[in-house]
């Protein structure tokens, strides 16, 4: 009995193996894509199907493609192939695939399921995997995204942050980015060229440059560029210029020169007048100025209100100053602090270079001008004295 049971199991196993061997088998033996598939593009993929099983024919063959992001299918995902026999040779079918606009370059898996039947309607299926390449290249652009200060004016040293975007579908490598600024604007040494090791597709990187804008630079928006080089998808070095803009904002520029008046050593509350000029391109609103004390000049610290000073306008401002008695004669540098607002109510505080002449008193000033009140009293006394004399003399004549 045991031998009979064992024989039965062996027979069934052999029968199953024979059945597995004697079945149809349809496979994708090759596939091709005559044109490259790019992001936001489409391409046709041709599949070659062959019957490779023990049985000559497979019946009612159906092919179904199952792509996944970033690839999609255009049209139907199912193709009815019909019967496929060895004697009839291979059959070609084609699917059209789309690539998403944001797709990155690289291979993408697409599965194709083949279902078919034997002569006696026994169902079979097989899974075939395809690698569909999306071609692409780096595509770089640049834009200024931040400056410090936010408004760059003539006379400023500023940092300029530039964002470089790779809007292409393949990474860029070994990137060098050099800022070429317009005439007069200087890019500081050590910041002219930035290096980015790698910038993946759909990614961004920030680089920073330091510029100096001379006083002579007129306000406006200036064209500049980032001279960029990088290694592309083919391992070749590419070079191009990416346009950017640098904006120079309008601003008041408060200036003055040496005091219009000289002061004498050891004098207090002497008047010193200064011509305050707006040499900039925007109005200075609510302008106030005061002298910053510096030996040998001191003040009471009070401000002078100038008001609104238009571009090109000049206002004369007088201060009461003291000249230290230990000072030597000569011209001394000093600073005037100016505070004002622009049209947007942005507040500014600046230190303006100025100068003042300090003189030794001459004989007239030392004896007459400084002691005028003494001479005045003496003159009054003399007038009174001689007046009495004249009056007395007049009275004697009458007698």
Helices and strands as residue ranges (DSSP letters): H 2-21, E 26-32, E 37-38, E 42-51, E 57-66, E 71-74, E 78-85, E 91-99, E 106-117, E 123-135, E 140-148, E 157-166, E 172-180, E 186-187, E 193-199, E 204-212, E 220-231, E 237-248, E 254-255, E 263-264, E 270-278, E 284-292, E 297-299, E 304-309, E 314-323, E 330-341, E 347-359, H 363-364, I 365-369, H 372-398
